[in-house]
Amino acid sequence: MKSRTSEPSDGLGPFPAAPDFSLVLGGPLFQLLIRAHLSDDSLLLVRQRIILISLLVWLPLLLLSTLEGQLLGGSATVPFLLDVEVHVRFLVALPLLIAAELVVHRRMSSVVTLFLERHLIPASAMPRFDAAIASAFRLRNSVSAEVLLIAFVYLVGVLIIWRQYLALDTATWYATPSVDGAKPSFAGIWYGYVSLPIFQFLLLRWYFRLFIWARFLWQVSRIELSLVPAHPDRLGGLGFLSNTAHAFAPLAVAHGAVLAGLLAGRIFYLGATLTDFKVEIAVMVIFLLCLVFGPLLMFTPQLAQAKRTGRSEFGTLAERYVREFDSKWLRGGAPADEPFVGSADIQSLADLGNSYEVVRGMRLAPITKDAILQIVVATLVPMVPLALTMMPLEELLKMLVGVVF
């Protein structure tokens, strides 16, 4: 990995500059999109990617369903145009998965540089830090990893999970139940072997990237970081990591949309109600919170140790200072010609107290309430339209206003 030095403004000496850390700029699919002129090295042309991929997975279903007479009527209980799940999956969730790449890339590209700018990585640990970055890049660019993801999609995602657990148990535009099992239509064949695998591959590819992110953080957390207990971010200097969670909000919305589409099919065509799925909704929220915030908990042991050390060291320093302050100003030790009013000793005592409060208030994980709330809200927002199946819009708006205000 190329390395050069830059001089930071804090005067602590030069630090090696690292390349932008990106979870998404790599891999066979990324290279294929570049060659197809659907992306560049900065992940621009996102509109073109969204339009082309969405049309590839959705438009053939529309055309084939029309030719088979299952567009809006026919023998199917669930015609194509009324299948909320498939439209939400391919026209809402899929574009969000694609757009999330640009969001994550832009918001997280400076993570590695901030570790260095804040002097969190000791010079002796730089080889391990460089190795963690290189390892993450190798996994991100792995051809075999994406091949295995494709194999998993077809062998497990389509043949087992979707067919046995997610497909509607009624006559639909994509399959008709029979004694020998569901008989797929031509639209169903495209759906099961092209559209659905593409969506599942993109989703699993995100899980793989999140695994790379978690693995990178785990390797960095094994390094003895130079944390500063008195840092005003109350995280020893790791406060920037709490901002990375916001980058994953589009992924949370995409997951919420997929679940909302799935529940909509059960509510509209199988007679279920939204309250029947409280457990599923709660599990999805908890799953996403663990997915986004779980890796950040790897720094908890070091933050806890830094807090204990900081309280001990600042306690010793404070004890020494207040004793000298007591001896000087309360026991007659101050020079006769030194005025008490205007003395810097009072301000220094206050500053020391503030610093000790910062150390005492150190958090044990780079996680904020705002970030947690954002992920929860992003996951639940797609569920709001389903609430209209239980109450009128006017009552729903009143309830939401009451919660917010």
Secondary structure, DSSP 8 states (H G I E B T S, - for coil): ---EEE--TTSS--EEE-----SSS-SHHHHHHHHTTS--TT---HHHHHHHHHHHHHHHHHHHHHHTT-SSSTT-SB-GGG-HHHHHIIIIIHHHHHHHHHHHHHHHTTHHHHHHHTT-S-GGGHHHHHHHHHHHHHHHT-HHHHHHHHHHIIIIIIIIIIIIIIS-SS-BSSEE--TTS-EE-HHHHHIIIIIHHHHHHHHHHHHHHHHHHHHHHHHHHTS-----TT-TTSSTT-GGGGGGGGGGHHHHHHHHHHHHHHHHHHHHHS---GGGGHHHHHHHHHHHHHHHHGGGGGGHHHHHHHHHHHHHHHHHHHHHHHHHHIIIIISS-S-TTS-STT-HHHHHHHHHHHHHHHHHT--SSS--HHHHHHHHHHHHGGGHHHHTTTS-HHHHHHHHHHHH-
